[in-house]
Amino acid sequence: MSGPACVVFDPTLTAYDFGPTHPMSPIRVDLTMRLARELGVVGGADGLRTVPAPMAPDELVATVHDPEYIEAVQLCGKDPHRYDEAHGLGTADNPTFEGMHEATAHVVGATVEAARRVWTGEAVHAANISGGLHHATPGKASGFCVYNDVAVGIRWLLEQGAERIAYVDVDVHHGDGVEAIFYDDPRVLTISLHETGQMLFPGTGFPSDTGGPGAEGSAVNVALPPGTSDAGWLRAFHAVVPPLVREFAPDVLVTQHGCDSHIEDPLAHMMLTVDGQRAAYVALHELAHETAGGRWVATGGGGYAVVDVVPRAWTHLLSIVNGSPVDPATETPPGWREHVQMLLGRTAPYRMTDGRTPAYRDWSGGYDPSVWLDRAINATREAAFPLNGLDHLP
């Protein structure tokens, strides 16, 4: 990496909290930052600089979200017992909580601050691991996401003069909210790799979804079979993402790093390891430098194995954002493991690896139409590549 990098963080970002029984626990963010600090990934002489996370004003949130919806979120945040089905608030997925508007606007502000620092050149890379709330739509909460911080960040970049933004979403769930918001905008390329909607929420994101009128080819979806592991996932990633992003030549690369594709995640059916996820982060970092002058905004996302997976995965991400990747063989700090034991009564992972060395078969060797994974990759290439001026054949 050349140039400074930062993580936008404030401990009060953990106020985005749906309650003790909800799978999206803010503990995962706290444990990540603790682990990153104890490993020297954040802070100290060589670690990432932490910068303050501002609160997004209503006017900024309203660049993506409807005023009526913002008002509904504010009302539910003042009365957590309030239920607003029309706006997706008060459901099992999106229960209301006190201060919900402020907590979510804070996440939005953090992502926009990351985008601002990258756009102005104050940082080459910037991360907001509390962000990545990719399911929210302009008028409705969805999938644990109240405001779509990623979409607001992209909209802000466009308003500052960015001509092309590439958004790559590696969450196990389809990045439907971001895709829908920019479906008709040829300035934004959205690429989502996810477990097929045939099997998993939100039930969308198929290869035939390629963008609206005037923006054909700007939406790309790789709908992966359940059970896909490191080798298959990386095969799909490298067969689709780098060629498209290179051709698009973005001004900024924005990425969402939900780590719920892990084999231990309780809400999906994929079989990646922390090592495979780390390999994806490395590839995206390299792609940012190759295609966008290094300008990279990285966010968090899903991830519900809050001890075993999320802290290690996102600490790897932060170390790559910093340009100093953590060796997978590194032991997790004893103090961090003791904290997990005291806080949760859980035994934390001992190393930063799951003991795998990710490898994959390159698409240039051809594909096997009898294999579901290869059919899925080929379907995406057939649908999206010609619309972007690329040959879909291996």
Summary of the structure (lengths in Angstrom):
residues: 394
radius of gyration: 19.4
end to end distance: 31.1
largest distance: 58.1
contacts: 1500
relative contact order: 0.14
helix: 39%
strand: 13%
